[in-house]
Amino acid sequence: MAVWAIGDIQGCYDSLKALLKKIDFDVTRDKLWIAGDLVNRGEGSLETLKYLYSIKENVEIVLGIFFFMVSKSQIQPLILYFSHQKLKSS
C-alpha cells in the first residue's frame, strides 16, 4: 500500500488522471491525500469531484482557501452544485 499526497488540483481532471497513471495509483490498495483547491481554474471541476467521490473510501481531503476541511459526505453537494452550473452554462 502506498500513500500519495497531491495538492491544488484546481479542476484539472485530465492532469490528475495522468498523474495517477504515472504513479501507478491503484484504488484497491493505495490511499490518496488531497490538499488545496479541488476546483476552480481547470475545465474539469465536475469530473474531478465525481472521480474523487467515486473513490471516497481511499481519499482524505483537506481543502484550500475556500474551505478548511470537508467530510466525504460534503462532496456530493459540491457535485450537484457543479452539475447545475454546467447545465446553466450550456
C-alpha positions in Angstrom: 0.0 0.0 0.0 1.2 3.4 -0.9 0.1 6.8 0.4 0.2 9.6 -2.1 -0.3 13.4 -1.5 -1.5 15.7 -4.2 -2.1 19.5 -3.9 -4.2 22.1 -5.7 -5.9 20.0 -8.4 -7.9 23.2 -9.4 -10.3 21.2 -11.5 -7.6 19.9 -13.8 -9.1 16.4 -14.2 -7.0 15.3 -17.1 -3.8 16.2 -15.4 -4.9 14.5 -12.2 -5.7 11.3 -14.1 -2.4 11.5 -16.0 -0.5 11.9 -12.7 -2.3 9.0 -11.0 -1.4 6.8 -14.0 2.2 7.9 -13.8 2.5 6.9 -10.2 0.6 3.7 -10.8 -2.1 4.6 -8.3 -4.3 1.6 -7.5 -7.6 2.4 -5.8 -7.7 -1.2 -4.4 -4.5 -0.8 -2.5 -3.4 2.8 -2.3 -4.5 5.8 -0.3 -4.7 9.4 -1.6 -4.5 12.6 0.4 -5.6 15.7 -1.4 -4.7 19.2 -0.1 -5.7 22.5 -1.5 -8.3 23.6 -4.1 -10.1 20.8 -5.8 -12.0 23.0 -8.3 -11.9 26.4 -10.0 -9.4 27.0 -12.8 -9.4 23.9 -14.8 -12.1 22.7 -17.3 -12.8 19.5 -15.3 -14.1 20.7 -11.9 -17.2 18.5 -12.1 -15.3 15.5 -13.4 -12.7 15.9 -10.6 -15.3 15.9 -7.9 -17.1 12.9 -9.4 -13.9 10.9 -9.6 -12.8 11.7 -6.1 -16.3 10.9 -4.8 -16.2 7.6 -6.7 -13.0 6.6 -4.8 -14.0 8.2 -1.5 -13.1 5.2 0.6 -9.4 5.7 -0.4 -9.3 9.5 -0.3 -8.8 12.0 2.5 -9.3 15.7 1.6 -8.1 18.9 3.2 -9.4 21.7 1.1 -7.8 25.0 0.2 -8.6 28.7 0.6 -12.4 28.4 0.3 -12.8 25.6 2.8 -11.0 24.3 5.8 -11.9 20.6 5.8 -14.6 18.6 4.1 -16.0 15.2 5.0 -16.8 12.7 2.3 -20.5 13.4 2.8 -20.0 17.0 1.8 -18.6 16.2 -1.7 -22.0 15.1 -3.0 -23.5 18.6 -2.6 -20.4 20.1 -4.4 -21.0 17.7 -7.3 -24.6 18.7 -7.5 -23.6 22.4 -7.5 -21.1 22.0 -10.3 -23.6 19.9 -12.3 -26.1 22.7 -12.0 -23.5 25.3 -13.1 -22.5 23.2 -16.1 -26.2 22.9 -17.2 -26.7 26.7 -16.8 -23.7 27.4 -19.0 -24.8 25.0 -21.8 
